[in-house]
Amino acid sequence: MSKKRFKTLALGGTFDILHKGHEKTLMEAFSLSEKVLIGLSTDSLVKSMGKGHEVNPYEERKKALESFLHERGLDGRFEISPISHRWGLAHKLKDLDAIMVSRETYPIAVEINRFREEKGLKKLEVVVLEKLLAENGKPISSTRIRKGEISRDGKVLKKPKQED
């Protein structure tokens, strides 16, 4: 394994339907860090987010993640932990170097770092990853896949309904 920028990096998400955007994010995390801590939203956290659609149960989402990572030979380099709030465990883990977020969740990383500083923990380096776009230029998301708008790899399946 070549020298990585970080020893340990954390990222979090729901990972409802594992898609090309998730895959890109995960592979980027492993390219930067020796170990990746994945905070997986619990069913209760998902419910509190008010997603407006069904989300696969925690165990099903966890198995899909494990299978994806195993297929890529990443065993021993990741840990999946249930998270029941947006900060996950990043605000209290001592041996953590970085956190990977999207542009939308960047403010959460700022809050986490503020809290860490107050508690005497080192600030995390924040890696902002751009979301992968579908062929129509909008982000690939589990919500859009569930609506039948796009496939897991970002191909457009139907035109979204125009609202009056």
C-alpha positions, -999 to +999 in steps of 0.1 A: +000+000+000+014+034-010+018+061+016-016+077+023-022+113+032-041+103+064-040+074+089-077+076+096-105+094+078-142+095+087-173+099+065-209+094+071-241+088+051-273+069+047-261+048+017-297+038+009-292+025-026-254+021-033-248+040-065-219+053-086-217+085-065-213+065-033-187+043-050-167+073-061-168+088-026-157+056-009-129+049-033-117+085-030-117+081+008-095+049+005-071+066-019-065+093+008-064+072+040-051+040+054-083+034+073-118+047+067-144+050+094-179+049+079-207+063+100-239+046+087-272+064+096-294+043+119-330+038+109-340+064+136-317+090+122-330+084+087-366+088+100-357+121+117-343+134+084-377+133+068-365+120+034-401+116+021-395+081+008-388+047+021-351+039+029-337+004+031-332-010+067-299-004+084-287-040+082-295-042+044-276-009+038-246-022+059-245-055+041-244-037+007-215-015+019-196-044+033-201-064+001-189-035-021-158-029+001-150-066+003-152-070-035-125-043-038-101-060-014-105-034+013-111-058+042-092-046+074-092-010+062-127+000+071-150+001+101-188+007+098-204+022+128-241+031+134-246+068+139-278+082+154-270+119+149-254+140+122-220+143+140-216+105+142-185+098+163-162+124+146-165+149+174-150+125+200-126+101+184-090+110+193-072+091+166-089+107+136-071+129+111-098+139+086-134+140+077-149+138+042-181+158+035-201+171+006-205+208+000-240+205+017-226+189+048-195+211+051-212+232+080-214+200+100-177+195+097-171+231+109-194+224+140-175+192+147-141+210+146-153+237+169-165+211+194-132+192+191-112+223+198-133+231+229-126+195+241-088+198+235-089+174+205-070+182+173-090+198+144-098+174+116-087+182+080-119+187+060-120+171+026-149+184+005-159+160-022-180+171-052-210+150-058-210+129-090-234+142-115-258+121-136-258+126-174-283+154-170-259+174-148-278+169-115-263+149-086-268+111-085-288+103-054-308+074-040-339+097-039-336+102-077-330+065-083-361+057-061-382+081-082-371+063-113-355+094-128-320+079-131-301+045-128-275+038-102-248+049-127-265+082-135-282+074-168-315+093-172-345+070-173-374+094-176-380+131-177-391+145-143-427+157-142-431+194-147-449+211-119-477+236-127 
